[in-house]
Amino acid sequence: MSARVDLLSLHAGEYAAGRAPRVVAVAPARYVAVDGAGVLPGPAFEAQARAMSLLLRGIRARVREEQPGKDFRLPPLEALVGPPRARGETIDATAPVPWKLLLRIPAFVRTSDLAAVAAGDGLEEAFPARIEELQEGRCIQVLHVGPFTGLGPAMERLRGAAADRGLLPRGRVHVAWLSDAGRTPPERRRTLVRLPVKPR
């Protein structure tokens, strides 16, 4: 019988957040990643998110078949938002923005699994996903409750809390959607907002 790896539970401290910002240490993590751009959330983003979900479901099915006893729970969608060298810029929900969509994967998912599933689904050219390791280290994060378009105050709390602690943003805004948008009303949706930081 497969022991299903639940990365959200295994790394619960990294996804724990409340209305008050807190500093956390984030371990290196492996993700299936794909770049995109547009309004957040918007049609292009939603289409790419659906494609990512289908891709990961295919990878999980292949892992179960190719590696007996290996399995994993599908993780929440995450993203790095803003230009690649941005440092904690405000997210404007009305303007197009670059993003990198992320789905966290366990160590036993191989590049060959991704390649085989992408080739089988005809996604290689149109949807160039890859496996990346993200090393964020020290971060400050907060929980936003409500529609994604209302993220501004959470970002302001993060930046203010970082400044109060003598910290500077050093990377892109990282968001993780902890609620299922299809089942949760906008006013109750939970979004983790994270900023990698360094001493001032």
RODO-2510 file (C-alpha; in nm, 4 decimals, decimal comma):
residues 200
     n   res          X          Y          Z
     1     m     0,0000     0,0000     0,0000
     2     s     0,1296     0,3472    -0,0896
     3     a     0,2276     0,5915     0,1823
     4     r     0,1011     0,9213     0,0462
     5     v     0,3448     1,2078     0,1060
     6     d     0,1664     1,5253     0,2141
     7     l     0,4137     1,8087     0,1629
     8     l     0,1804     2,0666     0,3175
     9     s     0,1707     1,8684     0,6432
    10     l     0,5419     1,7804     0,6343
    11     h     0,6305     2,1480     0,6022
    12     a     0,3403     2,2889     0,8032
    13     g     0,5572     2,5529     0,9708
    14     e     0,6417     2,7021     0,6335
    15     y     0,2732     2,7455     0,5491
    16     a     0,1608     2,8675     0,8916
    17     a     0,0540     3,2317     0,8937
    18     g    -0,1905     3,4615     1,0655
    19     r    -0,3004     3,8211     1,0275
    20     a     0,0179     3,9330     1,2056
    21     p     0,3332     3,8872     0,9939
    22     r     0,5854     3,6317     1,1174
    23     v     0,9410     3,5408     1,0220
    24     v     0,9975     3,1813     0,9099
    25     a     1,2866     2,9704     0,7846
    26     v     1,1943     2,8065     0,4540
    27     a     1,3851     2,4959     0,3464
    28     p     1,4849     2,4378    -0,0173
    29     a     1,1867     2,3006    -0,2082
    30     r     1,1351     2,1341    -0,5477
    31     y     0,8590     2,2517    -0,7771
    32     v     0,7130     2,1949    -1,1188
    33     a     0,7337     2,5495    -1,2568
    34     v     0,6129     2,7411    -1,5604
    35     d     0,6397     3,1112    -1,6485
    36     g     0,3550     3,3305    -1,7642
    37     a     0,2191     3,6840    -1,7548
    38     g    -0,1108     3,8650    -1,7405
    39     v    -0,3658     3,9993    -1,4958
    40     l    -0,3836     3,8149    -1,1641
    41     p    -0,6207     3,6414    -1,1511
    42     g    -0,7302     3,6475    -1,5119
    43     p    -0,8128     3,4151    -1,8015
    44     a    -0,4500     3,3418    -1,8959
    45     f    -0,3587     3,2710    -1,5337
    46     e    -0,6596     3,0463    -1,4760
    47     a    -0,5938     2,8502    -1,7961
    48     q    -0,2306     2,7988    -1,7010
    49     a    -0,3259     2,6969    -1,3480
    50     r    -0,5663     2,4332    -1,4848
    51     a    -0,2982     2,3001    -1,7194
    52     m    -0,0508     2,2805    -1,4295
    53     s    -0,3016     2,0859    -1,2208
    54     l    -0,3651     1,8372    -1,5017
    55     l     0,0077     1,7989    -1,5589
    56     l     0,0726     1,7224    -1,1917
    57     r    -0,2132     1,4724    -1,1808
    58     g    -0,0502     1,2982    -1,4761
    59     i     0,2862     1,2988    -1,3010
    60     r     0,1311     1,1509    -0,9874
    61     a    -0,0335     0,8745    -1,1912
    62     r     0,2983     0,7951    -1,3605
    63     v     0,4843     0,7882    -1,0269
    64     r     0,2285     0,5446    -0,8842
    65     e     0,2773     0,3194    -1,1858
    66     e     0,6550     0,3476    -1,2220
    67     q     0,7510     0,3577    -0,8537
    68     p     0,5319     0,1165    -0,6531
    69     g     0,4744     0,2420    -0,3003
    70     k     0,5288     0,6077    -0,3953
    71     d     0,2446     0,8575    -0,3902
    72     f     0,1842     1,2198    -0,2951
    73     r    -0,1043     1,4487    -0,2161
    74     l    -0,1682     1,7228    -0,4708
    75     p    -0,0345     2,0487    -0,3216
    76     p    -0,1864     2,3967    -0,3336
    77     l    -0,0975     2,6223    -0,6242
    78     e     0,1803     2,8707    -0,5520
    79     a     0,3393     3,1484    -0,7562
    80     l     0,6230     3,3970    -0,7619
    81     v     0,4798     3,7292    -0,8754
    82     g     0,6505     4,0271    -1,0334
    83     p     0,9597     4,0712    -1,2509
    84     p     1,2341     3,8101    -1,1877
    85     r     1,4562     4,0548    -0,9981
    86     a     1,1753     4,2315    -0,8149
    87     r     1,2040     4,2812    -0,4403
    88     g     0,8645     4,2675    -0,2795
    89     e     0,6817     4,4943    -0,5213
    90     t     0,3114     4,5578    -0,4666
    91     i     0,0824     4,3323    -0,6669
    92     d    -0,1585     4,5372    -0,8774
    93     a    -0,4559     4,3132    -0,9508
    94     t    -0,5619     4,5366    -1,2410
    95     a    -0,2332     4,5391    -1,4362
    96     p    -0,0522     4,2600    -1,6233
    97     v     0,2377     4,1123    -1,4269
    98     p     0,4939     3,8348    -1,4857
    99     w     0,4541     3,5211    -1,2758
   100     k     0,6037     3,1798    -1,2198
   101     l     0,3436     2,9187    -1,1287
   102     l     0,4636     2,6521    -0,8858
   103     l     0,3412     2,3134    -0,7644
   104     r     0,5562     2,1564    -0,4937
   105     i     0,6762     1,8011    -0,5521
   106     p     0,8559     1,5363    -0,3431
   107     a     1,2126     1,4250    -0,4131
   108     f     1,1052     1,1030    -0,5852
   109     v     0,9393     1,2893    -0,8755
   110     r     1,1940     1,2778    -1,1577
   111     t     1,2581     1,5046    -1,4524
   112     s     1,1869     1,2019    -1,6713
   113     d     0,8369     1,1771    -1,5174
   114     l     0,7636     1,5377    -1,6135
   115     a     0,9065     1,4915    -1,9633
   116     a     0,7077     1,1738    -2,0271
   117     v     0,3772     1,3215    -1,9132
   118     a     0,4314     1,6499    -2,1009
   119     a     0,5192     1,4599    -2,4199
   120     g     0,2207     1,2282    -2,3845
   121     d    -0,0160     1,5222    -2,3392
   122     g     0,1454     1,7246    -2,6193
   123     l     0,2438     2,0042    -2,3786
   124     e     0,6177     2,0252    -2,4434
   125     e     0,6076     2,3189    -2,6864
   126     a     0,2990     2,5067    -2,5700
   127     f     0,3563     2,4585    -2,1986
   128     p     0,7304     2,4401    -2,1211
   129     a     0,7150     2,3293    -1,7573
   130     r     1,0327     2,2282    -1,5749
   131     i     1,1466     2,1154    -1,2307
   132     e     1,3181     2,3835    -1,0228
   133     e     1,4511     2,4089    -0,6697
   134     l     1,3567     2,7242    -0,4821
   135     q     1,5847     2,8373    -0,1992
   136     e     1,4161     3,1192    -0,0115
   137     g     1,5691     3,0846     0,3358
   138     r     1,4582     3,3536     0,5786
   139     c     1,1175     3,4991     0,4919
   140     i     0,8403     3,7048     0,6437
   141     q     0,4831     3,6026     0,5680
   142     v     0,1224     3,6826     0,6470
   143     l    -0,2221     3,5389     0,5783
   144     h    -0,4638     3,7310     0,3580
   145     v    -0,8319     3,6386     0,3889
   146     g    -1,0543     3,7580     0,1063
   147     p    -1,0394     3,7968    -0,2710
   148     f    -0,6961     3,8085    -0,4310
   149     t    -0,7718     4,1562    -0,5635
   150     g    -0,7651     4,2821    -0,2026
   151     l    -0,4069     4,1748    -0,1368
   152     g    -0,2699     4,5311    -0,1032
   153     p    -0,3165     4,5748     0,2751
   154     a    -0,1477     4,2398     0,3441
   155     m     0,1503     4,3515     0,1362
   156     e     0,1669     4,6775     0,3304
   157     r     0,1614     4,4873     0,6616
   158     l     0,4431     4,2650     0,5382
   159     r     0,6623     4,5536     0,4296
   160     g     0,5930     4,7449     0,7492
   161     a     0,6715     4,4431     0,9685
   162     a     0,9926     4,3773     0,7755
   163     a     1,1047     4,7382     0,8228
   164     d     1,0227     4,7231     1,1966
   165     r     1,2510     4,4185     1,2259
   166     g     1,5335     4,5786     1,0284
   167     l     1,4759     4,3531     0,7261
   168     l     1,4760     4,4257     0,3526
   169     p     1,2909     4,2292     0,0818
   170     r     1,5346     4,0353    -0,1391
   171     g     1,3122     3,8424    -0,3782
   172     r     0,9817     3,8146    -0,5590
   173     v     0,6501     3,8035    -0,3768
   174     h     0,5550     3,4402    -0,3165
   175     v     0,1869     3,3527    -0,2806
   176     a     0,0220     3,0198    -0,1992
   177     w    -0,3513     2,9711    -0,2450
   178     l    -0,4554     2,7665     0,0594
   179     s    -0,8266     2,7538    -0,0293
   180     d    -0,9969     2,5802    -0,3176
   181     a    -1,1291     2,8723    -0,5250
   182     g    -1,3978     2,6491    -0,6740
   183     r    -1,5449     2,5675    -0,3325
   184     t    -1,4666     2,8749    -0,1227
   185     p    -1,6484     3,2103    -0,1491
   186     p    -1,4091     3,4987    -0,2350
   187     e    -1,4502     3,6629     0,1059
   188     r    -1,3288     3,3443     0,2817
   189     r    -1,0375     3,2507     0,0564
   190     r    -0,7030     3,2159     0,2338
   191     t    -0,3808     3,3245     0,0620
   192     l    -0,0345     3,2987     0,2129
   193     v     0,1831     3,5957     0,1145
   194     r     0,5589     3,5594     0,1629
   195     l     0,8631     3,7800     0,1124
   196     p     1,2233     3,6552     0,1296
   197     v     1,4171     3,9010     0,3467
   198     k     1,7704     3,9946     0,4511
   199     p     1,9160     4,2183     0,7256
   200     r     1,9140     4,5884     0,6430
***
